[in-house]
Amino acid sequence: MNAQEQAYQESLDFIYSFVDFSMKRHVDDSHRFFKLDRMRQMAELLGNPQNSYPSIHITGTKGKGSVASFCTSALQAAGYKVGLYISPHLQEFTERVQINGEEIDKAALVKLVDRLRPLTEKVPEITTFELTTALGFLYFAEQKVDIAVIEVGLGGRLDATNIINPLVSVITPVSYDHRAVLGDTLTEIAHEKGGIIKPEKPAVLSPQQPEAEKELLRIAAERKAIVTQVEHAYAFAEIAHNLEGQEMIIARRQDARCRLLPSLAAEPLHIHLPLLGLHQVQNAATAFAALDVITQNGVALSSQAVAQGFARVSWPARFEILRKEPPLVIDSAHNGDSMLRLRQTLGEYFPDRDFILIFGASADKELDAMFQQIIPRVESVITTQSVHPRAADPQELARRLAPYNISVQAINPAEAALAKALELAGSEKGIIVSGSIFIAAAIRSIWKSIPEKQIY
């Protein structure tokens, strides 16, 4: 390991030396940590860098990363210098902080961490995520981004990112996840997500389940926010798809304002999406709505730039096809709702194909909600484990699958699980990898390291 790499690893060790909820199996007893006081204090010590550029703030249970990626790519296509803050990362920590698709340089990260070190002593109990968020905000300010797209880490109301005052707050579909922290009902979860809505500022809502929608609209009304409900303001649909992507159209509804589609009887805008699945059409429509809103707040943007940016978007491990024939697909679905979407997308793109599922999940996830959606679509299951403290034991996953009357093998490590799946699949069956972003990332990395994939 050279000196630069060692310095980078030491910086990561420092960041992870604080309270890190992403590494905890359960956070039931840690609610006292979820507050904004520490983040505001750290930002104040840094001169509030998050206020030096406009931003888009995105939360939701599923789709927030895709929406962030669509927004970022469109703004970049329009010529802006765009910061993107996301979590978690797939392969490398530096993915979390990007400008125009380029991850933060490791040397730059080391320098920023060195500046943050003495300040952490002034902010008792600061967390890993808060420190990372401060680093991202500071990096964007010092690099003078034109605009930043900020993805919420967990929830919204008390998330470290919620000290910004964005041009628009975006809430993608809300479903059950992280119940120990966010609540047991959709109303409670929506209350946490809706916490990013700012008084008298624009908010964009993806199509929601009725219970979640009611709470989000209540919060918006209470704060006199200017709400755009995507399905009410725009008509959108997929018109064609193949393994290379899908084509969609979007048009404003007659009674809706839209600067990106300004004519009274707007012609539908045709957009190519490299991301697969009908849920990505909805995500693209949500991103379109968010971008449309910010054009009404002084951001110059054309529908052509939006279409160009959407066509260039890249968001790995979201129904990503690593091999077309026979198919090897990885996906980051990690709750019941996202598994439903995965099952629907498999039916859409591979209706007659038998699949073997490689499954790994975090120990705190609602496994039955996922199993009920995906097990009817697969022929057999291989349970395995990513290298992550929250990863569930493969044997325990196999035991949990016993009531589903399906062939199950528990195989560790992930390299062996993939090898076994490839052996069982042969030249006919497909392989789908899902259950968490961590297992998707692990199999993705393993696959890309195989020198001669044709041997399988």
N, C-alpha and C positions, 0 to 999 in steps of 0.2 A: 504494500500500500504506500503510495507516494505521499508527500507532505500535504498536498492540497486535499487529497481524498481523506487523509487522517483528520485534517482540520474540519472537513465537512461532517465526518462521522462524529467527531466530538461535539460539533454544534447540534446535531440531531440528538445526541445523548443528553445534552443540556435541555433541549426543548422537551424531550420525553421524561425528564426528571421531575416534572411537575405533575399535578393531578391530571390524569388522562382518561376520560370516560370512554373513549373508543376502545380501550384495552380492558375495561371492566365487564365482567359477565352480567352483573346486576348493579343498578344504581339506585335501588329503592331507598337506601338510607342516606343518600347524598343530595337531597333536594336543596339543602342549604347552599350548595355551591352554585346553583343556577340563579344568577342575578347579574345585573349589568354594572354594578358599582366598580368592580375591579377593572373592567374593560374601559369604562369612562375615565378612570384614574390613569390607566396606562396611556390612553390616547391623549389625555391632557399633558402628561409628561413629554409626549412626543410632539406636541404642538397641534394636535387634532388633524393629522394628515388626511383622514377620510373626508374632510370638508373641502379639500383643495381640488376636487374633481367631481363632476356629476356621476351618478350611478343608477343602476337598475338592481333591485333587490328581489330575490326569487326564493320562495319556499314551497312546500307541498310534500306529500308523502312519496309520490312517484312522478318522474318526468322533469324534476327541477333542473337536473344536470343537462338533460337534452335541450330544454328551453334556454338555459344559459348558453349552451354551445351554439344554438341557432342565432341568438341575439348577438353574440360575440362575432361570429363569422359574417353576419350581415353588416355590422358596423365596420368591421375591418375591410370588407369589400367596398364600402363607401369612402374609404380613405382615412378612417380614424385610427388613432393609436389606442388600442383597447386592452384594458386589464381584465383578467378573469381570475376569480378566486373560487376554488371548489374544494370539496372534501367528500369522502376520503380520496386517496390517490390509488392508482392501479398498481404501478410498478415502483415509482420513485417519488419521494417526498416533494421534490421540486415541481411536480405536476400541479400542485395546489395553487401555485402563484405563477401566472403566465401573462405575457404581453404579446399580442398579435400571434398567438399560437406558440411562442417560444417560452419554455420553462425558465424560471429564474436560474441564473448561473450559480453554480455551487459556491464559487468564490464570493459572489455578491451576497449569497445567503449567510456565509460565514461572517462577513463584515457587519451585516445587519444584526445577527445574533450577538456579536461582540458589543454592539451599541445597546442592545436590550438587556444584557446581563446585569449591569449595575442598577437598572431601573426595576428589575424584578424584586430587589430587596425592599423597594418602597411600596410594593403592591402585595401584601400578604395573601397567600393562598391562590395566587394567579394560576390558571390552568394551562395545560398544553395548547388547547384550542384557542384560548384567548391570546396567548403569546404568538401563536402562528398567525392569527387574524391581525394582530398589531403589526407583525412583520410584513404581511401582505399589503395592508393599508399604507405603511411607510414606503414600501418599495414602489407602489404605484405613484405616490406623491413625488418621490425623488426622480422617478423616470418620466414624470410629467405626462401621464396618460391623458387622453382627451375625455375618456369615459371609462368606467369600470362596471363589470357585471359581477355581482356578488351573490354567491349561493349560500343560503343558510346551512349551518351544520346540523342542528337538531332543534326541531320545533320552530321557534321564531320570536315569540314575545321576549324570552330571556336569553336568546342566542347571542353570542358575542358580536355577531355582525350587526345586531339591531341598534347600533349607535349611529348609523348613517341616516341621512335625510335624502332618500333617493328621488329621482324624477318620477319613478313609478314602482309600486310594490306589486309583485306577481305571485299568485297562489295557484299552483298546479293541483291536480286532484288529491283530495284528502281521503285517506283510508286508515285502517288500523295498523299501527306500528309504534314501537317504543312506549307501550302502555304504562310501564312502570314510572315513566317520567311525564308523559303527555296526557295521560288519562285513559279511562276505560270505555268512553263513549265517543262517537264522532263529534258530538257537540264540544266535549272537553278538548279533543285533539284540534278541532277547528279553532277553538278559542286561542290555543297556543300559536297555531299557524297565523291566525288573523292578527296577532300581535304586531306584525310588521306593517300593518296598514297605518298610514300617517294622517293626522288631521288635515282635512281640506286638500289632500293631495290625491293624485290618481292611483287607482288600484285596478288590476286586471285579474279576473277570476276565470280559470278553466272551468269546463262543465264539472259540476260537483254532485255528490249524492245529496238528496233533499235535506237531511239533518245537518250536514256540514254547510251547505249553502245558506240555510237559515241563519246559522250562527255568524258566518262570514258577512252576510248582508246586514245583520244586526250591528256588528262592530263597525262596519263601514258607515252605516246611518248615524250611529252614535258619534262618530268622528267627522261626520260631514265629508267623507271621502267621495271622490268622483269615480264611480264604479263603471268598469266595462266588463260585462259578462260575454265571454267570447262567443258562445253559441247564439246570443241574442243580437250581437253587433255584426256578425259575419256568417256567411254560408260557406262551408268548405267540405271537400270530399276527395277521396282517392279516386282516380280514374283509370289507373293502370299500375301494374307492378311486375317485377321479375327479381331475380337474385342480385341484380346490379343496383336496384333502388326502386322508387315508386314515383308516380306523377300525381300531383294534386292540383286542385283549383281552389281559389278562395275569392270571394267577392263580398262587398259590404251589402248589408241588408238596406232596403230602401229608406228606412227611418233612422239610419245610423250615420254619424259623421265619420269620415275616413279621409285623411290626407294622402295616404299611400294609394288609395283608389278614389280619386276625387270627383269623377264625373257623376252626374245625377243617376244615370243608369250604368253603373260601372261594369265594364267588361271583366269577367273573371280573370284573375292573374294565374297563369300556369307556372307551377314550381316543380322542379325535380328535387327529390330528397334521396340522399344516399342511405339514410337510415330506414330500416324495414319495420313494418307493422303498422296497423291502423292507428295505434296509440301515438305513433310518431307524427301522423297527420294532425292529430289533435294538439300535440306539443308544438308543431310548427305553426298552427293557427294561433296558439297562445303567444308564441314569440312574435308573430306578425302583429298581434294586437298590442303587445307591449311596445314594439317599435313604432307602431302607428301613434300611440299615445305620446311618446317622447318627441315625435315630429311636431306635435301641437305645443311642445314646450321648448322650441328653438333648436332642435337637433335636425340638421339638414340630411335628408335621407330619401332615396327614391325607391319605388317598387322594383326597379331593375336591379338596384344594389341588393335589395332583400333577396330577390330570386337568385342572384349570382352567389350571394353568401350562403344561402341555404343549400345550394347545389354543391358547395365545397365543404360542408360541415363534416367533421369527424368526431365520433364519440364512441370509443372502443368498448367492447364487452356489453353492448346493448344489441341483442340478437345479431351478433357479429358472426359471419360465416367464415370460419378459418379454412374449411375445405368444402368445395361444392359437391363432389361426387366420390363416394357417398358423403352426405353432409356431416360436417362437424361444426356445431353451433355453440357459442358461449353467450350467456345472458346473466345479468346481475339481479334477476328477480329474487326478492327476499321477503315477501309477505304474500298473503293469499290473493290480494288484488293483482299484484304484478305477475303472480303465477298464472292467474286467469288470462291475462294479456299474452303471456308467453304461450299458453296452450292454444289460444285463438290464432296467434301468429304462426305457430307450427302447422295448424290446420289450413291456414291461408296459403302458405308457401310450400308445404310438403304434405298434402292431404292424404296420400296413400303410402307414406313411408313409415316403417316401423322404427322406433327410436329406443336407444339405451340411454338412461339418465345417469350421469355422474353428479352426485348430490353432496354438497357440503354446506353447512350453515353455522351461524353463530348460536351459542347455547341458549341465548335469551330470546330466540325467535319463536313465534307460534307455529310450530312444525305442522300440526294437523291442518291448519288453514292452507298451508302450501301443498301438503300431500293431497288433500281433497281435490285440488284444482289440477295438478299435473300428473298424478299417478294414472288416471284413466287414459292418458295419452301415450304412455310409454310401456314397453314390453318388459323391461327389467331395470333394476337399479343397482348402481355401485355407489356405496357411501364412502366418503373419504374426508380428508381434513386439510385445511390450509395451515400454513405456519403463522398462527395468530392466537393470542391468548384467549380470545372469546370463542374459538372454533370448537364445535361440539365433537365428542368422541364418535368415530365412525361406527363402533359397535353399538353405542347407545342409539344412534340414528337408525341402525338396522333393526334394533328392537322396537323402536317406535313405528317402524313400517310393518311389523308383523300383522296387525289387523287388516292390512290392505290386500292380502292374498296375492302378493307379487314376488317374483324371484329377486332376492337381495343378496349382495355380497359386500362385506365391509373390507376395504383394502386401503392400506396406508403404506407408503406415502402417496401423494397425488400422482407422482410419476408412474407408480405401479398401477394405480387406478386407471390412468389413461391407457397404459399398455394393454391392460385386460379388456377395457372397453373396445379398443381397436381390434383386438383379437376376436372378440365376440361379434363385433359388427361385420367383420369381413368386408366384402365388396358390395354388400346390399343394404345393410341397416345404417341408420343415422345415429349420431351421438349428440345429445344435448347436455350441456354443462350448466348447472344453475344452483341456486340456494343462497348465494351471497356474492358480493363483489370480490371478496377475497379468494374464493375458490375459482371464480371466473378468471381473475388475474393470474392465479397460480397455473391453471391449465393453459392459459394463453401463452405464458412465458415458457412453459415446458414444450408446447407445440412448436413455438418459433425456434427453439433450440435443437429440434430434431433435424439432423443434416439431410437425411434422405427419406422424406415422408412417403415416397411412393412404395417403400418396402411394406407399408401397411395396406 
